Structures are given as C-alpha cells and as structure tokens.
Amino acid sequence: MINRIAEVLKEKGAGNKDLVEFLEIEKETVSRWVNNKHQPTVTTLNKIAEFLRVDIRELLHPSDWSKSEVQEFIAKK
C-alpha cells in the first residue's frame, strides 16, 4: 500500500507537526508514513482522514486496473 498523506496534508495547508500533535505520537512515526517507509493502520488512517476532513480513500493512491495483465476473476457457477 502506498499512501498520499503528504499530498493531502499539503492540500489542506497542514504539516507533519499537526498530525504529531493531533495523534499524540512521535514525529518520526509521521515522517515514516509521509515518506511511505511504513504505513499507518486502517484505524489510524481513519483518524487522519477525520482530522483532515477527507474521505479515507483520499489518503490512498487510486487504483486503475483497466490495463492490468492479470486475468479478471469470474465466479464459477
């Protein structure tokens, strides 16, 4: 999973420090998230989305599988 936390923070005029203070966590943790070295849990992503007032999906890179070479799953009857 790759997140867009850094981009959304910038769009909202917020910074890493704002997340550190809101979530009451270490600045190194937020730094690892915004640099995609580690990923927050889904619960934490939800808290970040609530703080930034965005849909949680905004924090994730969109998926476009239209050009995928993987065969599409079709349920067997």
Biopython code that builds the backbone (N, CA, C, O; Angstrom):
import numpy as np
from Bio.PDB.StructureBuilder import StructureBuilder

atoms = [
    (1, "MET", "N", (0.850, -1.177, 0.000)),
    (1, "MET", "CA", (0.000, 0.000, 0.000)),
    (1, "MET", "C", (0.893, 1.238, 0.000)),
    (1, "MET", "O", (1.904, 1.292, 0.701)),
    (2, "ILE", "N", (0.514, 2.200, -0.775)),
    (2, "ILE", "CA", (1.194, 3.492, -0.811)),
    (2, "ILE", "C", (0.149, 4.551, -0.459)),
    (2, "ILE", "O", (-0.972, 4.528, -0.967)),
    (3, "ASN", "N", (0.534, 5.474, 0.414)),
    (3, "ASN", "CA", (-0.430, 6.493, 0.826)),
    (3, "ASN", "C", (-0.117, 7.858, 0.222)),
    (3, "ASN", "O", (0.950, 8.089, -0.346)),
    (4, "ARG", "N", (-1.090, 8.746, 0.369)),
    (4, "ARG", "CA", (-0.978, 10.122, -0.119)),
    (4, "ARG", "C", (-1.018, 11.120, 1.030)),
    (4, "ARG", "O", (-1.412, 12.270, 0.838)),
    (5, "ILE", "N", (-0.619, 10.695, 2.209)),
    (5, "ILE", "CA", (-0.734, 11.562, 3.382)),
    (5, "ILE", "C", (-0.009, 12.888, 3.158)),
    (5, "ILE", "O", (-0.562, 13.946, 3.459)),
    (6, "ALA", "N", (1.206, 12.851, 2.641)),
    (6, "ALA", "CA", (1.973, 14.084, 2.418)),
    (6, "ALA", "C", (1.225, 15.034, 1.485)),
    (6, "ALA", "O", (1.151, 16.235, 1.743)),
    (7, "GLU", "N", (0.673, 14.491, 0.399)),
    (7, "GLU", "CA", (-0.033, 15.326, -0.568)),
    (7, "GLU", "C", (-1.282, 15.954, 0.036)),
    (7, "GLU", "O", (-1.569, 17.130, -0.187)),
    (8, "VAL", "N", (-2.020, 15.158, 0.803)),
    (8, "VAL", "CA", (-3.263, 15.668, 1.394)),
    (8, "VAL", "C", (-2.951, 16.695, 2.478)),
    (8, "VAL", "O", (-3.653, 17.699, 2.598)),
    (9, "LEU", "N", (-1.913, 16.457, 3.260)),
    (9, "LEU", "CA", (-1.507, 17.466, 4.250)),
    (9, "LEU", "C", (-1.215, 18.789, 3.550)),
    (9, "LEU", "O", (-1.663, 19.847, 3.992)),
    (10, "LYS", "N", (-0.463, 18.721, 2.457)),
    (10, "LYS", "CA", (-0.111, 19.940, 1.710)),
    (10, "LYS", "C", (-1.364, 20.618, 1.159)),
    (10, "LYS", "O", (-1.513, 21.836, 1.259)),
    (11, "GLU", "N", (-2.270, 19.817, 0.574)),
    (11, "GLU", "CA", (-3.517, 20.369, 0.031)),
    (11, "GLU", "C", (-4.320, 21.096, 1.103)),
    (11, "GLU", "O", (-4.980, 22.096, 0.822)),
    (12, "LYS", "N", (-4.262, 20.593, 2.325)),
    (12, "LYS", "CA", (-5.041, 21.167, 3.432)),
    (12, "LYS", "C", (-4.286, 22.264, 4.174)),
    (12, "LYS", "O", (-4.823, 22.871, 5.100)),
    (13, "GLY", "N", (-3.045, 22.520, 3.771)),
    (13, "GLY", "CA", (-2.254, 23.549, 4.448)),
    (13, "GLY", "C", (-1.775, 23.104, 5.820)),
    (13, "GLY", "O", (-1.517, 23.934, 6.692)),
    (14, "ALA", "N", (-1.656, 21.799, 6.012)),
    (14, "ALA", "CA", (-1.202, 21.238, 7.281)),
    (14, "ALA", "C", (0.184, 20.641, 7.097)),
    (14, "ALA", "O", (0.675, 20.507, 5.976)),
    (15, "GLY", "N", (0.799, 20.287, 8.204)),
    (15, "GLY", "CA", (2.121, 19.686, 8.141)),
    (15, "GLY", "C", (2.226, 18.478, 9.060)),
    (15, "GLY", "O", (1.287, 18.135, 9.779)),
    (16, "ASN", "N", (3.370, 17.856, 9.018)),
    (16, "ASN", "CA", (3.614, 16.686, 9.858)),
    (16, "ASN", "C", (3.365, 17.001, 11.330)),
    (16, "ASN", "O", (2.788, 16.195, 12.061)),
    (17, "LYS", "N", (3.807, 18.183, 11.753)),
    (17, "LYS", "CA", (3.669, 18.581, 13.158)),
    (17, "LYS", "C", (2.205, 18.573, 13.593)),
    (17, "LYS", "O", (1.895, 18.211, 14.728)),
    (18, "ASP", "N", (1.312, 18.967, 12.700)),
    (18, "ASP", "CA", (-0.115, 18.974, 13.036)),
    (18, "ASP", "C", (-0.607, 17.558, 13.329)),
    (18, "ASP", "O", (-1.384, 17.351, 14.261)),
    (19, "LEU", "N", (-0.156, 16.581, 12.535)),
    (19, "LEU", "CA", (-0.533, 15.186, 12.782)),
    (19, "LEU", "C", (0.085, 14.672, 14.070)),
    (19, "LEU", "O", (-0.572, 13.968, 14.837)),
    (20, "VAL", "N", (1.334, 15.016, 14.314)),
    (20, "VAL", "CA", (2.020, 14.599, 15.538)),
    (20, "VAL", "C", (1.229, 15.074, 16.753)),
    (20, "VAL", "O", (0.990, 14.305, 17.684)),
    (21, "GLU", "N", (0.828, 16.328, 16.740)),
    (21, "GLU", "CA", (0.090, 16.889, 17.876)),
    (21, "GLU", "C", (-1.299, 16.279, 17.995)),
    (21, "GLU", "O", (-1.739, 15.966, 19.101)),
    (22, "PHE", "N", (-1.993, 16.105, 16.882)),
    (22, "PHE", "CA", (-3.344, 15.554, 16.916)),
    (22, "PHE", "C", (-3.348, 14.106, 17.395)),
    (22, "PHE", "O", (-4.159, 13.731, 18.242)),
    (23, "LEU", "N", (-2.445, 13.297, 16.857)),
    (23, "LEU", "CA", (-2.429, 11.872, 17.185)),
    (23, "LEU", "C", (-1.611, 11.566, 18.444)),
    (23, "LEU", "O", (-1.650, 10.453, 18.970)),
    (24, "GLU", "N", (-0.865, 12.580, 18.920)),
    (24, "GLU", "CA", (-0.019, 12.428, 20.099)),
    (24, "GLU", "C", (0.956, 11.258, 19.926)),
    (24, "GLU", "O", (1.016, 10.338, 20.741)),
    (25, "ILE", "N", (1.709, 11.337, 18.836)),
    (25, "ILE", "CA", (2.690, 10.300, 18.517)),
    (25, "ILE", "C", (4.026, 10.948, 18.197)),
    (25, "ILE", "O", (4.133, 12.173, 18.144)),
    (26, "GLU", "N", (5.029, 10.135, 17.989)),
    (26, "GLU", "CA", (6.375, 10.623, 17.686)),
    (26, "GLU", "C", (6.448, 11.185, 16.265)),
    (26, "GLU", "O", (5.803, 10.675, 15.349)),
    (27, "LYS", "N", (7.242, 12.241, 16.100)),
    (27, "LYS", "CA", (7.377, 12.853, 14.779)),
    (27, "LYS", "C", (8.008, 11.890, 13.777)),
    (27, "LYS", "O", (7.736, 11.974, 12.579)),
    (28, "GLU", "N", (8.849, 10.977, 14.263)),
    (28, "GLU", "CA", (9.482, 10.000, 13.381)),
    (28, "GLU", "C", (8.450, 9.055, 12.764)),
    (28, "GLU", "O", (8.603, 8.618, 11.624)),
    (29, "THR", "N", (7.422, 8.751, 13.511)),
    (29, "THR", "CA", (6.363, 7.869, 13.002)),
    (29, "THR", "C", (5.655, 8.530, 11.832)),
    (29, "THR", "O", (5.455, 7.907, 10.789)),
    (30, "VAL", "N", (5.276, 9.787, 12.002)),
    (30, "VAL", "CA", (4.602, 10.513, 10.919)),
    (30, "VAL", "C", (5.538, 10.652, 9.732)),
    (30, "VAL", "O", (5.106, 10.515, 8.587)),
    (31, "SER", "N", (6.807, 10.920, 9.984)),
    (31, "SER", "CA", (7.778, 11.044, 8.902)),
    (31, "SER", "C", (7.848, 9.758, 8.082)),
    (31, "SER", "O", (7.915, 9.807, 6.853)),
    (32, "ARG", "N", (7.833, 8.617, 8.752)),
    (32, "ARG", "CA", (7.881, 7.346, 8.024)),
    (32, "ARG", "C", (6.623, 7.151, 7.179)),
    (32, "ARG", "O", (6.684, 6.587, 6.087)),
    (33, "TRP", "N", (5.486, 7.618, 7.688)),
    (33, "TRP", "CA", (4.242, 7.494, 6.913)),
    (33, "TRP", "C", (4.284, 8.377, 5.672)),
    (33, "TRP", "O", (3.999, 7.914, 4.567)),
    (34, "VAL", "N", (4.640, 9.646, 5.853)),
    (34, "VAL", "CA", (4.589, 10.571, 4.717)),
    (34, "VAL", "C", (5.650, 10.246, 3.673)),
    (34, "VAL", "O", (5.520, 10.641, 2.514)),
    (35, "ASN", "N", (6.694, 9.533, 4.069)),
    (35, "ASN", "CA", (7.720, 9.103, 3.127)),
    (35, "ASN", "C", (7.493, 7.680, 2.633)),
    (35, "ASN", "O", (8.336, 7.119, 1.933)),
    (36, "ASN", "N", (6.360, 7.100, 2.997)),
    (36, "ASN", "CA", (5.970, 5.748, 2.589)),
    (36, "ASN", "C", (7.014, 4.690, 2.948)),
    (36, "ASN", "O", (7.211, 3.726, 2.207)),
    (37, "LYS", "N", (7.673, 4.875, 4.080)),
    (37, "LYS", "CA", (8.596, 3.856, 4.589)),
    (37, "LYS", "C", (7.824, 2.827, 5.416)),
    (37, "LYS", "O", (8.178, 1.648, 5.435)),
    (38, "HIS", "N", (6.777, 3.274, 6.091)),
    (38, "HIS", "CA", (5.846, 2.434, 6.838)),
    (38, "HIS", "C", (4.450, 2.967, 6.570)),
    (38, "HIS", "O", (4.286, 4.078, 6.068)),
    (39, "GLN", "N", (3.446, 2.171, 6.907)),
    (39, "GLN", "CA", (2.067, 2.580, 6.676)),
    (39, "GLN", "C", (1.293, 2.559, 7.991)),
    (39, "GLN", "O", (1.483, 1.665, 8.815)),
    (40, "PRO", "N", (0.422, 3.547, 8.183)),
    (40, "PRO", "CA", (-0.413, 3.527, 9.378)),
    (40, "PRO", "C", (-1.469, 2.431, 9.266)),
    (40, "PRO", "O", (-1.775, 1.949, 8.175)),
    (41, "THR", "N", (-2.011, 2.054, 10.402)),
    (41, "THR", "CA", (-3.095, 1.077, 10.399)),
    (41, "THR", "C", (-4.334, 1.708, 9.780)),
    (41, "THR", "O", (-4.408, 2.927, 9.625)),
    (42, "VAL", "N", (-5.287, 0.888, 9.436)),
    (42, "VAL", "CA", (-6.546, 1.404, 8.881)),
    (42, "VAL", "C", (-7.238, 2.300, 9.906)),
    (42, "VAL", "O", (-7.823, 3.320, 9.543)),
    (43, "THR", "N", (-7.174, 1.928, 11.173)),
    (43, "THR", "CA", (-7.768, 2.749, 12.234)),
    (43, "THR", "C", (-7.118, 4.123, 12.278)),
    (43, "THR", "O", (-7.806, 5.137, 12.402)),
    (44, "THR", "N", (-5.796, 4.158, 12.175)),
    (44, "THR", "CA", (-5.094, 5.436, 12.184)),
    (44, "THR", "C", (-5.380, 6.228, 10.919)),
    (44, "THR", "O", (-5.550, 7.445, 10.984)),
    (45, "LEU", "N", (-5.436, 5.564, 9.773)),
    (45, "LEU", "CA", (-5.812, 6.258, 8.531)),
    (45, "LEU", "C", (-7.166, 6.925, 8.687)),
    (45, "LEU", "O", (-7.371, 8.043, 8.217)),
    (46, "ASN", "N", (-8.090, 6.238, 9.348)),
    (46, "ASN", "CA", (-9.419, 6.802, 9.561)),
    (46, "ASN", "C", (-9.345, 8.043, 10.447)),
    (46, "ASN", "O", (-10.046, 9.023, 10.192)),
    (47, "LYS", "N", (-8.509, 8.016, 11.480)),
    (47, "LYS", "CA", (-8.331, 9.181, 12.350)),
    (47, "LYS", "C", (-7.723, 10.347, 11.575)),
    (47, "LYS", "O", (-8.131, 11.496, 11.746)),
    (48, "ILE", "N", (-6.741, 10.042, 10.719)),
    (48, "ILE", "CA", (-6.114, 11.085, 9.896)),
    (48, "ILE", "C", (-7.153, 11.692, 8.952)),
    (48, "ILE", "O", (-7.222, 12.911, 8.795)),
    (49, "ALA", "N", (-7.952, 10.837, 8.332)),
    (49, "ALA", "CA", (-8.997, 11.315, 7.412)),
    (49, "ALA", "C", (-9.992, 12.205, 8.151)),
    (49, "ALA", "O", (-10.411, 13.241, 7.635)),
    (50, "GLU", "N", (-10.362, 11.798, 9.351)),
    (50, "GLU", "CA", (-11.292, 12.614, 10.145)),
    (50, "GLU", "C", (-10.670, 13.964, 10.480)),
    (50, "GLU", "O", (-11.323, 15.000, 10.358)),
    (51, "PHE", "N", (-9.412, 13.952, 10.903)),
    (51, "PHE", "CA", (-8.701, 15.188, 11.239)),
    (51, "PHE", "C", (-8.630, 16.136, 10.047)),
    (51, "PHE", "O", (-8.828, 17.342, 10.190)),
    (52, "LEU", "N", (-8.347, 15.582, 8.876)),
    (52, "LEU", "CA", (-8.204, 16.403, 7.668)),
    (52, "LEU", "C", (-9.532, 16.636, 6.953)),
    (52, "LEU", "O", (-9.597, 17.375, 5.971)),
    (53, "ARG", "N", (-10.597, 15.992, 7.459)),
    (53, "ARG", "CA", (-11.946, 16.117, 6.877)),
    (53, "ARG", "C", (-11.963, 15.694, 5.415)),
    (53, "ARG", "O", (-12.472, 16.402, 4.546)),
    (54, "VAL", "N", (-11.384, 14.506, 5.169)),
    (54, "VAL", "CA", (-11.403, 13.934, 3.825)),
    (54, "VAL", "C", (-11.899, 12.501, 3.917)),
    (54, "VAL", "O", (-11.857, 11.886, 4.983)),
    (55, "ASP", "N", (-12.361, 11.983, 2.812)),
    (55, "ASP", "CA", (-12.710, 10.571, 2.739)),
    (55, "ASP", "C", (-11.420, 9.774, 2.876)),
    (55, "ASP", "O", (-10.395, 10.155, 2.310)),
    (56, "ILE", "N", (-11.457, 8.691, 3.605)),
    (56, "ILE", "CA", (-10.255, 7.878, 3.830)),
    (56, "ILE", "C", (-9.604, 7.467, 2.507)),
    (56, "ILE", "O", (-8.386, 7.301, 2.439)),
    (57, "ARG", "N", (-10.398, 7.307, 1.479)),
    (57, "ARG", "CA", (-9.853, 6.917, 0.173)),
    (57, "ARG", "C", (-8.946, 7.994, -0.404)),
    (57, "ARG", "O", (-8.082, 7.692, -1.227)),
    (58, "GLU", "N", (-9.123, 9.239, 0.009)),
    (58, "GLU", "CA", (-8.259, 10.327, -0.453)),
    (58, "GLU", "C", (-6.819, 10.144, 0.021)),
    (58, "GLU", "O", (-5.892, 10.701, -0.565)),
    (59, "LEU", "N", (-6.636, 9.358, 1.088)),
    (59, "LEU", "CA", (-5.306, 9.141, 1.638)),
    (59, "LEU", "C", (-4.553, 8.018, 0.943)),
    (59, "LEU", "O", (-3.392, 7.755, 1.254)),
    (60, "LEU", "N", (-5.213, 7.358, 0.004)),
    (60, "LEU", "CA", (-4.610, 6.244, -0.710)),
    (60, "LEU", "C", (-4.494, 6.572, -2.191)),
    (60, "LEU", "O", (-5.317, 7.312, -2.730)),
    (61, "HIS", "N", (-3.494, 6.035, -2.840)),
    (61, "HIS", "CA", (-3.366, 6.232, -4.284)),
    (61, "HIS", "C", (-4.486, 5.479, -4.979)),
    (61, "HIS", "O", (-4.764, 4.332, -4.628)),
    (62, "PRO", "N", (-5.135, 6.095, -5.954)),
    (62, "PRO", "CA", (-6.227, 5.416, -6.662)),
    (62, "PRO", "C", (-5.729, 4.208, -7.442)),
    (62, "PRO", "O", (-4.594, 4.173, -7.918)),
    (63, "SER", "N", (-6.589, 3.240, -7.557)),
    (63, "SER", "CA", (-6.265, 2.022, -8.296)),
    (63, "SER", "C", (-7.014, 2.018, -9.620)),
    (63, "SER", "O", (-8.234, 2.181, -9.652)),
    (64, "ASP", "N", (-6.289, 1.833, -10.700)),
    (64, "ASP", "CA", (-6.910, 1.703, -12.012)),
    (64, "ASP", "C", (-6.412, 0.394, -12.604)),
    (64, "ASP", "O", (-5.276, 0.306, -13.070)),
    (65, "TRP", "N", (-7.253, -0.607, -12.583)),
    (65, "TRP", "CA", (-6.872, -1.927, -13.049)),
    (65, "TRP", "C", (-7.287, -2.166, -14.497)),
    (65, "TRP", "O", (-7.194, -3.294, -14.982)),
    (66, "SER", "N", (-7.740, -1.131, -15.194)),
    (66, "SER", "CA", (-8.235, -1.312, -16.556)),
    (66, "SER", "C", (-7.158, -1.827, -17.516)),
    (66, "SER", "O", (-7.488, -2.463, -18.517)),
    (67, "LYS", "N", (-5.888, -1.568, -17.233)),
    (67, "LYS", "CA", (-4.809, -2.014, -18.117)),
    (67, "LYS", "C", (-4.020, -3.176, -17.514)),
    (67, "LYS", "O", (-2.936, -3.511, -17.992)),
    (68, "SER", "N", (-4.561, -3.778, -16.480)),
    (68, "SER", "CA", (-3.871, -4.881, -15.823)),
    (68, "SER", "C", (-3.778, -6.098, -16.735)),
    (68, "SER", "O", (-4.692, -6.384, -17.508)),
    (69, "GLU", "N", (-2.670, -6.801, -16.631)),
    (69, "GLU", "CA", (-2.490, -8.028, -17.401)),
    (69, "GLU", "C", (-2.961, -9.256, -16.628)),
    (69, "GLU", "O", (-2.930, -10.371, -17.149)),
    (70, "VAL", "N", (-3.394, -9.054, -15.397)),
    (70, "VAL", "CA", (-3.903, -10.157, -14.583)),
    (70, "VAL", "C", (-5.304, -10.497, -15.057)),
    (70, "VAL", "O", (-6.140, -9.616, -15.253)),
    (71, "GLN", "N", (-5.547, -11.780, -15.236)),
    (71, "GLN", "CA", (-6.863, -12.204, -15.707)),
    (71, "GLN", "C", (-7.915, -11.871, -14.656)),
    (71, "GLN", "O", (-7.734, -12.145, -13.469)),
    (72, "GLU", "N", (-8.999, -11.286, -15.100)),
    (72, "GLU", "CA", (-10.083, -10.886, -14.203)),
    (72, "GLU", "C", (-10.726, -12.111, -13.580)),
    (72, "GLU", "O", (-10.920, -13.129, -14.244)),
    (73, "PHE", "N", (-11.057, -12.006, -12.295)),
    (73, "PHE", "CA", (-11.734, -13.098, -11.605)),
    (73, "PHE", "C", (-13.186, -13.143, -12.045)),
    (73, "PHE", "O", (-13.880, -12.127, -12.052)),
    (74, "ILE", "N", (-13.635, -14.338, -12.412)),
    (74, "ILE", "CA", (-15.036, -14.544, -12.762)),
    (74, "ILE", "C", (-15.515, -15.727, -11.938)),
    (74, "ILE", "O", (-14.965, -16.825, -12.023)),
    (75, "ALA", "N", (-16.547, -15.488, -11.139)),
    (75, "ALA", "CA", (-17.064, -16.527, -10.252)),
    (75, "ALA", "C", (-17.586, -17.695, -11.075)),
    (75, "ALA", "O", (-18.219, -17.518, -12.116)),
    (76, "LYS", "N", (-17.305, -18.880, -10.580)),
    (76, "LYS", "CA", (-17.787, -20.099, -11.252)),
    (76, "LYS", "C", (-19.187, -20.418, -10.743)),
    (76, "LYS", "O", (-19.497, -20.265, -9.561)),
    (77, "LYS", "N", (-20.020, -20.868, -11.677)),
    (77, "LYS", "CA", (-21.411, -21.171, -11.307)),
    (77, "LYS", "C", (-21.555, -22.599, -10.897)),
    (77, "LYS", "O", (-22.653, -23.035, -10.552)),
]
sb = StructureBuilder()
sb.init_structure("model")
sb.init_model(0)
sb.init_chain("A")
sb.init_seg("    ")
for serial, (resi, resn, name, xyz) in enumerate(atoms, 1):
    if name == "N":
        sb.init_residue(resn, " ", resi, " ")
    sb.init_atom(name, np.array(xyz, "f"), 0.0, 1.0, " ", f" {name:<3s}", serial, name[0])
structure = sb.get_structure()
